[in-house]
Amino acid sequence: MPENRPELAPPPTRSLARTLGVGGNVLLTLSSISPAASVFILGGAALSSYGTGVFWGFLIAGAISFLVALCYAELGSRHPIAGGDYAMVSRTLGPASGAAVFFLGLIGLPLAQAVFALGVADYLGVTVAGMDPVATALAVTAIATVVSCLGIRTNAWVTGTFLVVELAALALLAGLGAVHIERPLTDLFDPVALNADGVLAPLGIAGLVLVVTAGVFAQFGYGGAVYFAEETTNPRRNVARAVLLAAVITVAVEIIPLTFVMLGADSLEGLVGSDLPVQAFLEQRAGHALSVFVLLSMALAILNANIALSLQAGRLLYVAARDRALPAFLAQPLSRVSGAAQMPRVATIVMGVLSGLCCFLPMTALVNATGSTVVTGFAFIALAALVVRRRETGVAPEGLFRMPWWPAPAVLALIVIATVLALSALDPAQWVSLGIAGGIVVVGYVYHALFLRSRGSDLFLVEPARVDGAS
């Protein structure tokens, strides 16, 4: 090796434990999405802003989500590596784009954890008044980090148990609406929302487009199944199945309760005019005591999401370090798989510390920056899915998933992303968050130009054949 090359970390000697089936992977992925929190928080906000447009908006978003899930399924099947978006993009579009996506994840995942953690105090506050949001968020982050250092099967059981409670809350919402039907389903076919005068009026096309984007955000996260690829048996086939199952389940368990909330509310004006529509419906139909129980379960759902996101964040940093995409003094400890549980504990703890630091940022800034990093990373995934088959060489591996209708899903994803970015750019309040996401991408490309590019073939990009054995 030339003397002027940066020092390399030695190759890793231990690997992650391959003990998950499709079901375990799906449980972890659904936990990171947190469909109940999406219904109560994002769905509730959409009801306030767009009224019954939520029905068509989330339904159209569901179709888009499934097509995007096809992109993740094929990329994850081709590159079943624990680094998630970073691993797939770096091996499809090259190390420069991979570096950009790595930095988006390095910042975006801790931001998302902080957003969830800061919301816990709002739900626990129904029984414990005066809780400090930052102190509560730091405690949630610490618990999530500790739990995510346990074995992957243990985490699947823990998050799966919490997820049952979360889904029970959504089933309760749907059931309450079903037994208190106030209007036919056809009333939702012509979407209405409150206008400036506080009166229900038809929702225009622009409003429908915005609620579709809100639905896409609420349902996003099924691609997280790829982060657990190296711990999933028969990964080329099962990771694709986990992505698609997580997407279908998420869409169903979000749309059905929201639909029944709209059908079962005694007054649409009162529902969409409420600051917290879903909570208001629950209080109206279930009473205060049961409402308190459900809101407490939301705190549990948020903790559950943080555990799953912590698992993903640790694997992102672990794989980048194992790829030697970091300086040796960082890569050596971060690429270590430690303990009998065979978990990347050092990488997980480091990401937990970053998440804790993010808890000190204002909530509005966290939400906006998280959304921008997600959309920008999503663009790289869609582009990778669009070009992946053009870079095929040799015989396709056994069990490889190939999306139907290619390249239509990837093209549609790019159209959606362009629409979201265009609508965001029209709002001056979003310029800072868009600038942050763009700046992170620039940092990634600069990092590649100044550090990674000089290493050339010394980059140790682990290929699926090394990590999936059976492929």
C-alpha positions as CSV (number, residue, x, y, z in Angstrom):
1,M,0.0,0.0,0.0
2,P,1.4,3.5,-0.8
3,E,2.7,5.3,2.2
4,N,0.5,8.3,1.7
5,R,-2.7,6.2,1.9
6,P,-4.7,6.6,5.1
7,E,-4.3,3.8,7.6
8,L,-6.8,1.0,7.2
9,A,-8.7,-0.9,9.9
10,P,-8.2,-4.7,9.9
11,P,-11.1,-6.7,8.6
12,P,-13.8,-7.7,11.1
13,T,-13.4,-11.2,12.6
14,R,-17.0,-11.7,14.0
15,S,-20.3,-11.3,12.3
16,L,-23.9,-10.6,13.4
17,A,-26.0,-13.5,14.6
18,R,-28.3,-14.8,11.8
19,T,-31.3,-15.8,14.0
20,L,-34.3,-13.8,12.6
21,G,-37.0,-15.2,10.4
22,V,-39.4,-13.0,8.3
23,G,-41.7,-12.6,11.3
24,G,-38.9,-11.3,13.6
25,N,-37.7,-8.9,10.9
26,V,-41.2,-7.6,10.3
27,L,-41.8,-7.0,14.1
28,L,-38.6,-4.9,14.3
29,T,-39.5,-3.0,11.2
30,L,-43.1,-2.2,12.2
31,S,-41.8,-1.1,15.6
32,S,-39.6,1.5,14.0
33,I,-42.5,2.8,11.9
34,S,-44.8,2.9,15.0
35,P,-48.1,2.9,13.1
36,A,-50.0,3.9,16.2
37,A,-47.9,7.0,16.7
38,S,-48.3,7.8,13.0
39,V,-52.1,7.6,13.3
40,F,-52.4,9.7,16.5
41,I,-49.8,12.3,15.6
42,L,-49.4,12.5,11.8
43,G,-52.9,11.2,11.0
44,G,-54.4,13.6,13.6
45,A,-52.5,16.6,12.1
46,A,-53.7,15.6,8.6
47,L,-57.3,15.4,9.8
48,S,-57.0,19.0,11.3
49,S,-55.5,20.4,8.1
50,Y,-57.2,18.4,5.3
51,G,-60.4,16.9,6.8
52,T,-61.8,13.9,5.1
53,G,-59.2,14.3,2.4
54,V,-57.2,11.9,4.7
55,F,-59.2,9.0,3.2
56,W,-58.1,9.5,-0.4
57,G,-54.7,11.0,0.6
58,F,-53.7,8.0,2.7
59,L,-55.2,5.5,0.3
60,I,-53.2,7.0,-2.6
61,A,-50.1,7.2,-0.4
62,G,-50.6,3.5,0.4
63,A,-50.4,2.7,-3.3
64,I,-47.3,4.8,-3.7
65,S,-45.8,3.2,-0.5
66,F,-46.2,-0.3,-2.0
67,L,-44.5,0.7,-5.2
68,V,-41.6,2.3,-3.3
69,A,-41.4,-0.8,-1.1
70,L,-40.8,-2.8,-4.3
71,C,-37.7,-0.6,-4.9
72,Y,-36.4,-1.4,-1.4
73,A,-37.3,-5.1,-1.8
74,E,-35.2,-5.5,-4.9
75,L,-32.3,-3.4,-3.7
76,G,-32.3,-5.2,-0.3
77,S,-32.5,-8.6,-2.0
78,R,-29.5,-7.7,-4.2
79,H,-27.5,-6.3,-1.3
80,P,-28.7,-7.9,1.9
81,I,-26.3,-5.9,4.1
82,A,-27.0,-4.4,7.5
83,G,-26.2,-0.8,6.4
84,G,-29.6,-0.2,5.0
85,D,-29.9,2.7,2.6
86,Y,-26.1,3.4,2.8
87,A,-25.2,-0.2,1.9
88,M,-27.6,-0.4,-1.1
89,V,-26.7,3.0,-2.5
90,S,-23.0,2.7,-2.2
91,R,-23.0,-0.6,-4.0
92,T,-25.4,0.6,-6.7
93,L,-24.5,4.2,-7.3
94,G,-21.0,4.1,-6.0
95,P,-19.0,5.1,-2.8
96,A,-19.5,8.9,-3.4
97,S,-23.3,8.7,-3.3
98,G,-23.0,6.1,-0.6
99,A,-21.1,8.6,1.5
100,A,-23.8,11.2,1.0
101,V,-26.5,8.7,2.1
102,F,-24.3,7.6,5.1
103,F,-24.2,11.1,6.4
104,L,-28.0,11.5,5.8
105,G,-28.5,8.4,8.0
106,L,-25.9,9.4,10.5
107,I,-27.8,12.7,11.1
108,G,-31.4,11.6,10.2
109,L,-31.7,8.5,12.4
110,P,-30.7,10.3,15.7
111,L,-33.0,13.2,14.7
112,A,-35.9,10.8,14.3
113,Q,-35.1,9.1,17.6
114,A,-35.1,12.6,19.3
115,V,-38.5,13.5,17.7
116,F,-40.1,10.4,19.1
117,A,-38.3,10.7,22.5
118,L,-39.4,14.3,23.0
119,G,-43.0,13.3,22.4
120,V,-43.1,10.8,25.3
121,A,-43.7,13.4,28.0
122,D,-46.8,14.6,26.2
123,Y,-48.4,11.1,26.6
124,L,-47.1,10.4,30.1
125,G,-48.3,13.8,31.1
126,V,-51.9,12.6,31.3
127,T,-51.0,10.8,34.5
128,V,-47.8,12.5,35.7
129,A,-48.0,16.3,35.4
130,G,-45.1,18.6,34.9
131,M,-42.7,16.1,33.2
132,D,-39.7,17.8,31.7
133,P,-39.6,16.8,28.0
134,V,-35.8,16.9,27.6
135,A,-35.2,14.9,30.8
136,T,-37.9,12.4,29.7
137,A,-36.4,12.1,26.2
138,L,-32.9,11.5,27.6
139,A,-34.3,8.7,29.8
140,V,-36.1,7.1,26.9
141,T,-33.0,7.4,24.7
142,A,-30.9,5.7,27.4
143,I,-33.4,2.9,27.9
144,A,-33.7,2.3,24.1
145,T,-29.9,2.2,23.7
146,V,-29.4,-0.3,26.5
147,V,-32.2,-2.6,25.3
148,S,-30.8,-2.4,21.7
149,C,-27.5,-3.7,22.9
150,L,-29.1,-7.0,23.8
151,G,-29.4,-10.0,21.4
152,I,-31.4,-9.4,18.2
153,R,-33.9,-12.2,19.1
154,T,-34.5,-10.6,22.5
155,N,-35.1,-7.2,20.8
156,A,-37.6,-8.9,18.4
157,W,-39.5,-10.3,21.4
158,V,-39.4,-7.0,23.3
159,T,-40.5,-4.8,20.4
160,G,-43.0,-7.5,19.3
161,T,-44.6,-7.4,22.7
162,F,-44.8,-3.6,22.7
163,L,-46.2,-3.7,19.2
164,V,-49.1,-5.9,20.2
165,V,-50.2,-3.2,22.7
166,E,-49.8,-0.6,19.9
167,L,-51.9,-2.5,17.4
168,A,-54.5,-3.1,20.1
169,A,-54.9,0.6,20.5
170,L,-55.5,0.9,16.7
171,A,-58.0,-2.0,16.8
172,L,-59.8,-0.2,19.6
173,L,-60.0,3.0,17.5
174,A,-61.4,1.1,14.5
175,G,-63.9,-0.8,16.7
176,L,-65.2,2.3,18.4
177,G,-65.8,3.8,15.0
178,A,-67.4,0.7,13.7
179,V,-70.0,0.5,16.5
180,H,-70.8,4.2,16.2
181,I,-71.2,4.7,12.5
182,E,-72.6,8.2,11.9
183,R,-72.3,8.4,8.1
184,P,-71.8,6.1,5.0
185,L,-68.4,5.5,3.5
186,T,-69.6,7.4,0.4
187,D,-69.4,10.6,2.4
188,L,-65.6,10.3,2.3
189,F,-65.5,10.1,-1.5
190,D,-65.9,13.8,-1.9
191,P,-63.2,15.2,0.5
192,V,-64.0,18.3,2.6
193,A,-62.0,20.4,5.1
194,L,-62.5,23.4,7.2
195,N,-62.0,26.7,5.3
196,A,-60.9,30.0,6.7
197,D,-64.4,30.7,7.9
198,G,-64.5,27.4,9.9
199,V,-67.0,25.8,7.6
200,L,-66.6,22.5,5.8
201,A,-65.8,23.1,2.1
202,P,-64.5,20.9,-0.8
203,L,-60.8,20.2,-0.6
204,G,-58.9,21.3,-3.7
205,I,-56.3,19.4,-5.7
206,A,-53.4,21.2,-4.0
207,G,-54.7,20.1,-0.6
208,L,-55.1,16.5,-1.8
209,V,-51.5,16.5,-3.0
210,L,-50.3,17.7,0.4
211,V,-52.3,15.1,2.3
212,V,-50.9,12.4,0.0
213,T,-47.3,13.5,0.9
214,A,-48.4,13.5,4.6
215,G,-49.6,9.9,4.1
216,V,-46.3,8.9,2.5
217,F,-44.4,10.2,5.5
218,A,-46.7,8.5,7.9
219,Q,-46.3,5.1,6.2
220,F,-42.6,5.4,5.5
221,G,-40.1,3.1,7.3
222,Y,-40.6,-0.3,5.7
223,G,-37.2,-0.1,4.2
224,G,-35.8,-0.5,7.7
225,A,-36.1,-4.3,7.2
226,V,-32.8,-4.2,5.2
227,Y,-31.0,-3.1,8.4
228,F,-31.6,-6.5,9.8
229,A,-30.6,-8.4,6.6
230,E,-27.4,-10.0,8.1
231,E,-29.5,-11.3,11.0
232,T,-32.2,-12.7,8.8
233,T,-32.2,-16.3,7.5
234,N,-32.2,-16.8,3.7
235,P,-31.8,-13.0,3.4
236,R,-32.2,-12.5,-0.4
237,R,-35.7,-13.9,-0.3
238,N,-36.8,-13.0,3.3
239,V,-35.6,-9.4,3.4
240,A,-37.7,-8.7,0.3
241,R,-40.7,-10.4,1.9
242,A,-40.2,-8.5,5.2
243,V,-40.1,-5.1,3.3
244,L,-43.3,-5.9,1.4
245,L,-45.2,-7.3,4.4
246,A,-44.2,-4.3,6.6
247,A,-45.4,-1.9,3.9
248,V,-48.8,-3.7,3.4
249,I,-49.4,-4.1,7.2
250,T,-48.5,-0.4,7.8
251,V,-50.8,0.9,5.2
252,A,-53.7,-1.3,6.4
253,V,-53.3,-0.5,10.1
254,E,-53.1,3.2,9.5
255,I,-55.9,3.7,6.9
256,I,-58.5,1.4,8.6
257,P,-58.6,3.2,12.0
258,L,-58.5,6.7,10.5
259,T,-61.4,5.7,8.2
260,F,-63.5,4.5,11.1
261,V,-62.6,7.6,13.1
262,M,-64.1,9.7,10.3
263,L,-67.1,7.5,10.0
264,G,-67.8,7.2,13.7
265,A,-67.3,10.8,14.9
266,D,-70.5,12.5,15.9
267,S,-69.6,15.6,14.0
268,L,-67.1,16.1,11.2
269,E,-66.8,19.8,12.0
270,G,-66.0,19.0,15.6
271,L,-63.5,16.2,14.6
272,V,-61.4,18.2,12.1
273,G,-61.8,21.4,14.1
274,S,-60.1,19.8,17.1
275,D,-56.4,20.4,17.9
276,L,-56.0,16.6,18.5
277,P,-58.7,14.9,16.5
278,V,-57.9,11.3,17.2
279,Q,-57.5,11.9,20.9
280,A,-60.8,13.9,20.9
281,F,-62.6,11.0,19.1
282,L,-61.2,8.5,21.6
283,E,-62.3,10.7,24.6
284,Q,-65.8,11.0,23.1
285,R,-66.4,7.4,22.3
286,A,-64.4,5.6,25.0
287,G,-64.5,7.9,28.0
288,H,-61.7,9.4,30.0
289,A,-60.3,6.3,31.8
290,L,-59.9,4.2,28.6
291,S,-58.4,7.3,26.8
292,V,-55.8,7.6,29.5
293,F,-54.8,4.0,29.1
294,V,-54.5,4.3,25.3
295,L,-52.4,7.5,25.6
296,L,-50.1,5.7,28.0
297,S,-49.8,2.9,25.5
298,M,-48.7,5.6,23.0
299,A,-45.7,6.4,25.3
300,L,-44.9,2.7,25.2
301,A,-45.2,2.7,21.4
302,I,-42.8,5.6,21.1
303,L,-40.2,3.8,23.4
304,N,-40.7,0.8,21.1
305,A,-39.9,2.9,18.0
306,N,-36.8,4.3,19.6
307,I,-35.5,0.8,20.4
308,A,-36.0,-0.3,16.8
309,L,-34.5,3.0,15.4
310,S,-31.5,2.5,17.8
311,L,-30.9,-1.0,16.3
312,Q,-31.0,0.5,12.8
313,A,-28.7,3.4,13.7
314,G,-26.1,1.1,15.3
315,R,-26.0,-1.1,12.2
316,L,-25.6,1.8,9.9
317,L,-22.4,3.0,11.7
318,Y,-21.2,-0.6,12.1
319,V,-21.4,-1.4,8.4
320,A,-19.7,1.9,7.4
321,A,-16.9,1.2,9.8
322,R,-16.6,-2.4,8.5
323,D,-16.5,-1.0,5.0
324,R,-13.4,1.0,6.1
325,A,-15.3,4.1,5.1
326,L,-14.1,5.7,8.3
327,P,-10.6,6.5,9.6
328,A,-8.9,3.5,11.2
329,F,-9.0,4.9,14.8
330,L,-12.8,5.1,14.5
331,A,-13.4,2.1,12.3
332,Q,-11.6,-0.4,14.5
333,P,-13.9,-0.1,17.6
334,L,-17.0,0.7,15.6
335,S,-16.8,-2.4,13.5
336,R,-16.5,-4.7,16.5
337,V,-19.2,-7.2,17.1
338,S,-19.1,-7.8,20.9
339,G,-20.5,-10.1,23.5
340,A,-22.3,-13.4,23.3
341,A,-25.3,-11.6,21.8
342,Q,-23.2,-10.7,18.7
343,M,-24.3,-7.1,18.6
344,P,-22.4,-4.0,17.4
345,R,-22.6,-2.5,20.8
346,V,-20.0,0.3,20.4
347,A,-21.6,1.6,17.3
348,T,-25.0,1.4,18.9
349,I,-23.9,3.3,22.0
350,V,-22.2,6.0,19.9
351,M,-25.4,6.6,17.9
352,G,-27.4,6.6,21.2
353,V,-25.2,9.5,22.4
354,L,-25.8,11.4,19.2
355,S,-29.5,10.9,19.7
356,G,-29.3,12.2,23.2
357,L,-27.6,15.3,22.0
358,C,-30.3,15.9,19.4
359,C,-32.9,16.0,22.2
360,F,-31.6,19.5,23.2
361,L,-32.7,20.9,19.8
362,P,-36.1,22.6,19.3
363,M,-38.9,20.1,18.2
364,T,-39.9,22.2,15.2
365,A,-36.3,22.1,13.9
366,L,-36.0,18.4,14.5
367,V,-39.3,17.5,12.7
368,N,-38.4,19.7,9.6
369,A,-34.8,18.5,9.4
370,T,-35.9,14.8,9.8
371,G,-38.5,15.1,7.0
372,S,-35.9,16.7,4.7
373,T,-33.2,14.1,5.3
374,V,-35.8,11.3,4.8
375,V,-37.0,12.7,1.5
376,T,-33.5,13.3,0.2
377,G,-32.4,9.8,1.1
378,F,-35.5,8.5,-0.5
379,A,-34.4,10.1,-3.8
380,F,-31.1,8.1,-3.7
381,I,-33.0,4.9,-3.2
382,A,-35.4,5.6,-6.1
383,L,-32.4,6.4,-8.4
384,A,-30.6,3.3,-7.3
385,A,-33.7,1.2,-8.1
386,L,-34.0,2.9,-11.5
387,V,-30.4,2.0,-12.6
388,V,-29.8,-1.3,-10.7
389,R,-30.7,-3.7,-13.5
390,R,-28.5,-1.7,-16.0
391,R,-25.6,-2.7,-13.8
392,E,-26.3,-6.4,-13.7
393,T,-23.3,-8.7,-14.4
394,G,-23.3,-12.5,-14.6
395,V,-26.1,-14.9,-13.4
396,A,-28.6,-13.5,-10.9
397,P,-28.2,-15.0,-7.4
398,E,-30.7,-17.7,-6.4
399,G,-33.7,-16.4,-4.6
400,L,-33.2,-12.8,-5.9
401,F,-36.4,-10.7,-5.8
402,R,-37.1,-8.7,-9.0
403,M,-39.8,-6.1,-8.7
404,P,-42.7,-6.3,-11.2
405,W,-43.3,-3.4,-13.6
406,W,-39.7,-2.2,-13.4
407,P,-38.8,0.7,-13.8
408,A,-42.3,2.2,-13.1
409,P,-42.1,2.0,-9.3
410,A,-38.7,3.8,-9.3
411,V,-40.0,6.5,-11.8
412,L,-43.1,7.1,-9.7
413,A,-41.0,7.4,-6.5
414,L,-38.9,10.1,-8.2
415,I,-42.0,11.9,-9.3
416,V,-43.3,11.9,-5.7
417,I,-40.0,13.1,-4.3
418,A,-39.9,15.9,-6.9
419,T,-43.4,16.9,-5.9
420,V,-42.6,16.9,-2.2
421,L,-39.5,19.0,-2.7
422,A,-41.2,21.4,-4.9
423,L,-44.1,22.0,-2.5
424,S,-41.6,22.3,0.4
425,A,-39.5,24.8,-1.5
426,L,-42.6,27.0,-1.8
427,D,-42.7,27.4,1.9
428,P,-40.0,29.7,3.3
429,A,-40.2,28.0,6.6
430,Q,-38.8,24.8,4.9
431,W,-35.8,26.5,3.4
432,V,-33.6,25.9,6.4
433,S,-34.4,22.2,6.7
434,L,-34.0,21.7,2.9
435,G,-30.7,23.6,3.2
436,I,-29.6,21.2,6.0
437,A,-30.4,18.1,3.9
438,G,-28.6,19.6,0.9
439,G,-25.6,20.5,3.1
440,I,-25.4,17.0,4.5
441,V,-25.3,15.6,0.9
442,V,-22.6,18.1,0.0
443,V,-20.6,17.1,3.0
444,G,-20.8,13.4,2.0
445,Y,-19.5,14.1,-1.5
446,V,-16.7,16.3,-0.1
447,Y,-15.8,13.5,2.4
448,H,-15.6,11.1,-0.5
449,A,-13.4,13.5,-2.6
450,L,-11.0,14.3,0.2
451,F,-10.8,10.9,2.1
452,L,-12.4,7.9,0.3
453,R,-11.4,8.6,-3.2
454,S,-7.7,8.5,-2.4
455,R,-8.2,4.9,-1.1
456,G,-9.5,3.5,-4.3
457,S,-9.6,-0.3,-4.2
458,D,-8.7,-0.2,-0.5
459,L,-12.3,0.4,0.3
460,F,-13.6,-2.8,1.8
461,L,-17.2,-2.9,0.6
462,V,-18.5,-6.2,1.9
463,E,-20.6,-8.0,-0.7
464,P,-23.6,-10.2,0.0
465,A,-21.7,-13.4,-0.7
466,R,-19.5,-12.7,2.4
467,V,-22.4,-12.1,4.7
468,D,-25.3,-14.2,3.6
469,G,-23.7,-17.6,3.2
470,A,-26.7,-19.3,1.7
471,S,-26.7,-17.0,-1.3
